């Protein structure tokens, strides 16, 4: 069965979610992936968005974290600060399992930039800003979503909006951050990266069928270890069909074939 | 006490040049656009705008040159503009005092303001450039008494000296602009659907202007007081503005206007186009009703949400999809 890299990316997102998990999804591909997980093998996963809506079940794809579409059959729509309390209380209890974050740049330690390019005071390109990303990166295990391009995978981000592992195994503790959580993976349109247990540096774990470790190295702006990489399992036929028929029938997020 | 005011009276009375301002709603949901357009119509200047999840509301005040400073954590009409275009241009060209926080910080700051606390103590921002890069220096802040003297300070947790915390001053807000579904003349308000930061904004600001879809009687709104959020003693002005959050959405009433949001994105790309847009849609309509007449009944009714779905279904006047 033919499929696009975007579709493979969504399947890869879905594979990271386990049944019963509580996941911060935002909008776009993570929501599409989580919705697919929910109608296949993770029916009891609970989707959260940072505007404060909890366990929404959208019938139509929301375009923002505040979209009324997300509120469909939600559990509660509590005030935003109370939702952030759930994140902050991660120091005392595991209330949220996983959060998805995107950005314009990522470095080898999973530090993310979603603020600006160039000098902060005179940016060449200014973005929307942190949104809720900084707090999610502070308290919750994350999966980072990136387009795999050399200019996005950089040695040092122009602005560090959301802390990853900072500069190595003791990076977070040195800064006063909770040290036992941080980025777990990076999913791109080419493959899945993880972070080395000891060094906390990014390495290639899986490359999508049709992609090679060489292509990944060419599109990464820093040295990346590919020695442990394997080819990813292609999409299951049933998942792919459900994705096209139920989750994104208009192919807004998974793109045209 | 009757708090009903006209749109122009409410802005004339409670929003002044140089005020600090915050705006309720979230990105494309329940944004008090009628109030924002009236501020532009009246030509307010040098506002200190405090954000949270901002969208076209903040972008319009910035693009109409009403703001001297913007305290940002997010500015986009998500799904239609990934980055609000006027905000982006003003920041790239250095035409605005800008400070960055994150949504969590803004939620906590408004809650701090609602509680009357002087600062918040958090772990957020540690290890990030939200600490290492300061947008508005202490020197510049000293010339702007409406801004706290510092972005933050870092210190030990007084009860656990090994623990590092970031201390952030709670801002002093002059006016909160909030759009609700139902308000009574006495000031009691009911927000349906997500409340976001609006209740904290209302409680924390010195003055509160409410725009609403409907005025209901006190007897009606007090039948179920548990469903009301804003107490009668909190708002200063209640302004009736049906479809007053257009082009954003309002729970149980109407959806966001996709075509308008796309149009807004397009006009944001060029200075001249944007000025024409402001003239045509904010300044020339002499009041909110002229703005609605310009949109037309057909367009407004097509935005009404279908009950049970809470989003608009394409409407062909009687023809079902």
Boltz contact constraints between the chains, C-beta under 6 A:
constraints:
  - contact:
      token1: [A, 51]
      token2: [B, 26]
      max_distance: 6.0
  - contact:
      token1: [A, 63]
      token2: [B, 78]
      max_distance: 6.0
  - contact:
      token1: [A, 63]
      token2: [B, 79]
      max_distance: 6.0
  - contact:
      token1: [A, 64]
      token2: [B, 27]
      max_distance: 6.0
  - contact:
      token1: [A, 64]
      token2: [B, 28]
      max_distance: 6.0
  - contact:
      token1: [A, 64]
      token2: [B, 78]
      max_distance: 6.0
  - contact:
      token1: [A, 64]
      token2: [B, 79]
      max_distance: 6.0
  - contact:
      token1: [A, 66]
      token2: [B, 26]
      max_distance: 6.0
  - contact:
      token1: [A, 66]
      token2: [B, 27]
      max_distance: 6.0
  - contact:
      token1: [A, 66]
      token2: [B, 29]
      max_distance: 6.0
  - contact:
      token1: [A, 68]
      token2: [B, 249]
      max_distance: 6.0
  - contact:
      token1: [A, 68]
      token2: [B, 251]
      max_distance: 6.0
  - contact:
      token1: [A, 68]
      token2: [B, 310]
      max_distance: 6.0
  - contact:
      token1: [A, 69]
      token2: [B, 311]
      max_distance: 6.0
  - contact:
      token1: [A, 77]
      token2: [B, 194]
      max_distance: 6.0
  - contact:
      token1: [A, 79]
      token2: [B, 195]
      max_distance: 6.0
  - contact:
      token1: [A, 80]
      token2: [B, 107]
      max_distance: 6.0
  - contact:
      token1: [A, 80]
      token2: [B, 196]
      max_distance: 6.0
  - contact:
      token1: [A, 80]
      token2: [B, 197]
      max_distance: 6.0
  - contact:
      token1: [A, 81]
      token2: [B, 107]
      max_distance: 6.0
  - contact:
      token1: [A, 81]
      token2: [B, 111]
      max_distance: 6.0
  - contact:
      token1: [A, 84]
      token2: [B, 104]
      max_distance: 6.0
  - contact:
      token1: [A, 84]
      token2: [B, 107]
      max_distance: 6.0
  - contact:
      token1: [A, 120]
      token2: [B, 133]
      max_distance: 6.0
  - contact:
      token1: [A, 123]
      token2: [B, 92]
      max_distance: 6.0
  - contact:
      token1: [A, 126]
      token2: [B, 88]
      max_distance: 6.0
  - contact:
      token1: [A, 126]
      token2: [B, 91]
      max_distance: 6.0
  - contact:
      token1: [A, 126]
      token2: [B, 92]
      max_distance: 6.0
  - contact:
      token1: [A, 127]
      token2: [B, 83]
      max_distance: 6.0
  - contact:
      token1: [A, 128]
      token2: [B, 74]
      max_distance: 6.0
  - contact:
      token1: [A, 128]
      token2: [B, 75]
      max_distance: 6.0
  - contact:
      token1: [A, 128]
      token2: [B, 76]
      max_distance: 6.0
  - contact:
      token1: [A, 128]
      token2: [B, 83]
      max_distance: 6.0
  - contact:
      token1: [A, 129]
      token2: [B, 72]
      max_distance: 6.0
  - contact:
      token1: [A, 129]
      token2: [B, 73]
      max_distance: 6.0
  - contact:
      token1: [A, 129]
      token2: [B, 74]
      max_distance: 6.0
  - contact:
      token1: [A, 129]
      token2: [B, 100]
      max_distance: 6.0
  - contact:
      token1: [A, 130]
      token2: [B, 73]
      max_distance: 6.0
  - contact:
      token1: [A, 130]
      token2: [B, 102]
      max_distance: 6.0
  - contact:
      token1: [A, 131]
      token2: [B, 74]
      max_distance: 6.0
  - contact:
      token1: [A, 131]
      token2: [B, 103]
      max_distance: 6.0
  - contact:
      token1: [A, 132]
      token2: [B, 103]
      max_distance: 6.0
  - contact:
      token1: [A, 134]
      token2: [B, 102]
      max_distance: 6.0
  - contact:
      token1: [A, 134]
      token2: [B, 124]
      max_distance: 6.0
  - contact:
      token1: [A, 134]
      token2: [B, 128]
      max_distance: 6.0
  - contact:
      token1: [A, 135]
      token2: [B, 102]
      max_distance: 6.0
  - contact:
      token1: [A, 135]
      token2: [B, 104]
      max_distance: 6.0
  - contact:
      token1: [A, 135]
      token2: [B, 124]
      max_distance: 6.0
  - contact:
      token1: [A, 138]
      token2: [B, 123]
      max_distance: 6.0
  - contact:
      token1: [A, 138]
      token2: [B, 124]
      max_distance: 6.0
  - contact:
      token1: [A, 159]
      token2: [B, 129]
      max_distance: 6.0
  - contact:
      token1: [A, 160]
      token2: [B, 128]
      max_distance: 6.0
  - contact:
      token1: [A, 160]
      token2: [B, 129]
      max_distance: 6.0
  - contact:
      token1: [A, 163]
      token2: [B, 127]
      max_distance: 6.0
  - contact:
      token1: [A, 163]
      token2: [B, 128]
      max_distance: 6.0
  - contact:
      token1: [A, 166]
      token2: [B, 127]
      max_distance: 6.0
  - contact:
      token1: [A, 175]
      token2: [B, 126]
      max_distance: 6.0
  - contact:
      token1: [A, 175]
      token2: [B, 127]
      max_distance: 6.0
  - contact:
      token1: [A, 176]
      token2: [B, 126]
      max_distance: 6.0
  - contact:
      token1: [A, 176]
      token2: [B, 164]
      max_distance: 6.0
  - contact:
      token1: [A, 177]
      token2: [B, 126]
      max_distance: 6.0
  - contact:
      token1: [A, 177]
      token2: [B, 127]
      max_distance: 6.0
